[in-house]
Amino acid sequence: SDSSRPDEKLEAEALAQAVNLFLRTLPEREQKIFLCRYYYVESIETIANRFSLTNSAVKSILLRTRNKLKQYLIQEGLL
């Protein structure tokens, strides 16, 4: 975050830490697919080819992972 407000910076750091902790709870393949998409900004097609999956399978994995992440962030009081 480029924010100069200390409270916003702390919130961003807490969120980043929570996402990192959440990712460690996932199976390795789900971690890698999530990181490829949202950290490395790879296309669905590229990810599908890399993991020998269909585009639809990658989309389903990402949707389920985002839903799990949302529930985790709610549980941690960050959403």
C-alpha positions in Angstrom: 0.0 0.0 0.0 1.2 3.5 -0.8 -0.9 5.0 2.0 0.8 7.4 4.3 -1.8 6.8 7.1 -0.4 4.4 9.7 -3.7 2.7 10.4 -4.2 1.9 6.7 -0.7 0.6 6.5 -1.3 -1.7 9.5 -4.5 -3.0 8.0 -2.8 -3.8 4.7 0.0 -5.6 6.6 -2.5 -7.6 8.6 -4.4 -8.5 5.5 -1.2 -9.6 3.7 -0.2 -11.7 6.7 -3.6 -13.3 6.9 -3.5 -14.2 3.1 -0.1 -15.7 3.5 -1.2 -17.8 6.5 -4.3 -18.9 4.6 -2.3 -20.0 1.6 -0.2 -22.3 3.8 -3.4 -24.2 4.7 -4.1 -25.1 1.1 -2.8 -28.1 -0.8 0.3 -27.3 -2.8 -1.5 -27.4 -6.2 -4.1 -24.9 -5.0 -1.4 -22.7 -3.6 0.5 -22.7 -6.9 -2.6 -22.1 -9.0 -3.7 -19.2 -6.8 -0.2 -17.6 -6.9 0.1 -18.0 -10.6 -3.2 -16.2 -11.2 -3.1 -13.5 -8.6 0.6 -12.9 -7.9 2.1 -13.6 -11.3 -1.0 -12.6 -13.2 -0.9 -15.6 -15.5 -3.9 -16.3 -17.8 -6.3 -19.1 -17.1 -5.1 -20.9 -20.2 -1.4 -20.7 -19.2 -2.2 -22.1 -15.8 -4.3 -24.8 -17.3 -1.5 -25.8 -19.6 1.1 -25.7 -16.8 -0.9 -28.0 -14.5 -2.4 -30.2 -17.3 -6.0 -29.1 -16.4 -8.9 -27.7 -18.4 -9.7 -24.0 -18.3 -12.9 -24.9 -16.5 -11.0 -26.8 -13.9 -8.7 -23.9 -13.2 -11.6 -21.5 -12.9 -13.4 -23.9 -10.5 -10.3 -24.2 -8.3 -9.8 -20.4 -8.2 -13.5 -19.9 -7.3 -13.4 -22.4 -4.5 -10.1 -20.9 -3.2 -11.5 -17.4 -3.3 -14.5 -18.5 -1.4 -12.3 -20.3 1.2 -10.2 -17.1 1.5 -13.3 -15.0 2.0 -14.5 -17.2 4.8 -11.1 -17.3 6.4 -10.9 -13.5 6.3 -14.3 -13.2 7.8 -13.4 -15.7 10.6 -10.3 -13.6 11.3 -12.3 -10.4 11.5 -10.6 -8.8 8.5 -13.8 -8.6 6.4 
